Amino acid sequence: MLESQREGVPRNDGGELDTALAFLSFARSCVLKKVSGLDDEQLRRRLVVSDTTLLGLVAHLTDAERYWFGFTLAGDVRYADVDFDMVVAADRRADQVIADYRSAIAESDAHISAAGGMDVRTARPVDGEPRTLRWVFAHMTGETVRHAGHADILRELVDGATGR
């Protein structure tokens, strides 16, 4: 099948932070591409046994951005108790969920910029000890890439669109 959504991976190699942000941004972009152009029913369509849907993946990743960069890195208590749920309430509009993800990404990028480098330690401990921004980047990139893969499969099942 022709890859209708293909784009190349980043070539950024200007330093650790530049490369890490480029690959995380690429993964985020892939998720957003997977939900682009679909209607509400398609975004909420359940195609697997679990409650995972395209819109649910976006909601989950929004919580992850806010928890890991907002709460863990920056210490923002508003995001201490996110639920990471993949079920989106029926009264929550799809465009709001997607806009929320874009907003969370912008907030995360601001926290990253304010941190001052990859060796900065998190404001909140992870398993009892502060981690570096480097660790948070690795964790969030892995999380986002994993769910971008899920979104890729779900999108192909919805309308046949493929590619990263």
N, C-alpha and C positions, 0 to 999 in steps of 0.2 A: 504494500500500500504506500502511496506517495505521502511523504511527510509534509503536511500542509502548514505546520506551525514551527518549522525548524529555524533555529538561529544558532550561531556559533557561540562557544563558551568564551568567557572573557580572556583577554591576552594581557591584562594588567599584571605587571611584575615590578612595580615601583617601590616595593617595600612590603613588609608584613601586613600592615594595616590596609594599604591600598589593595593588595591581593585578596585579603580576607573579605573586605567589604565588597569588592567586585564579585566574588563568587556567591556571597550571601545575597547580594542584590540581584544577581542572575537567577538564583533559585526563587526568590520572591517574584520576580518578573514572570517566570515560568508558571507559577501558581496563578497569577493574575491573568495570564494568557489563556489558561485552561477554562476560566469562567467567563471570558470575554465573548459577547455575542449570543449568550444563551438566555432563554427566558426563565422566569421564576420556577415553572414546573420542571424544566430541565435541570436547573441548579439544585433543586430539592429532591430529585428523583433518586430513590433508593435502588441501587443495582447490585448490591452485595448483601450477605446475610446480616452483617453488622449495621449499625445506624449511620455509617459513613456515607456522606453525600458530598458533592462538590462544594456546596455552600457551607456544610458542616466543617469541611477541611479548612475553609477560609476563616470561619469563626474560631476554630481551634488554634490556628496559627496566629490569629490576632491576640488571643489570650497568651500564647507562648511568647510573642514579642514583648508584650507588656509585663509579663512575669519576669522573664530573664533579663531584659534590658532595663525595664522600668523599676521593678521591685528589687531583683537580685543585684544588678549592677549599681543602680542609682539610689536604691533605698526608698522609692516612692510607695508608701503604704497603701495607696489606692488600689494597687495591683497585687496585694499580698494573698488574696483569697480568690483568684480567678479559678474557674471550674474546669477549664480545658475540654468542655463538653463539645461533642460534634452534632448535637441536636439543636437546630435553630427553631425558635418559637414561630408558629405559623403567622403571628401578627407582626413579626419583624421582617421588614422589606429586604429583599435581596440586595438592592442597591445600597441600603444602609450598612449591611454586613460588609460588603466590599469596600465601601468608603471608610468604614471603621478599620479595616485592615490597612488601607493606605495611610490612614492617620497614625496607626500604631507603628508602621514602618518609619514614618517621619519622626515620631517621638523617639523611637529606638536609635535612629541615626543621630539625633540631637544628643542623646545620652552617650553614644559612642564618641562623638566629636568632643563633648565636654570631658570625657574621661582622661584624655591626655596621653594615651598610649596603651599598648597591649599588656604591659606589666602591671597596670593598675589593678588593685584588688577590689572585689565586689563589696558593696556596702552590707550585704546580707550573706551569711555563710551558706554554703552548700555542703550537706553532710557534716556539719560542725566546723567547717573552716572556710575562710574566704578563698575564692578562686580568682584567677586572673581574667581580664577581659578576653585574652586569648582563648581561655577555656570556654567562656560563654559563647564566643564566636564559633568555636568548633562544635559545641553542642547545638546551637541554633542553626548552623548551616546543615548539620546532619539531620536535624528534625525537619527543616524546611525541604531539603532535598528528598527525604523519605516520603513526605506527604505530596510533594510535587509529582513523584512517581505514581502515587495512588491517584492523584488528580488526572494524570496522563491517561491512565487506564480507564477511569470513569468517563473522561471526555470522549475517548474513542468509542466507548459503549453507547454514549448519548447520540453522537452524530458522525462518528468516523474520523474526526480531526485527530491528527497524530503529530508527533514531533516535540522537541523540547523548546 
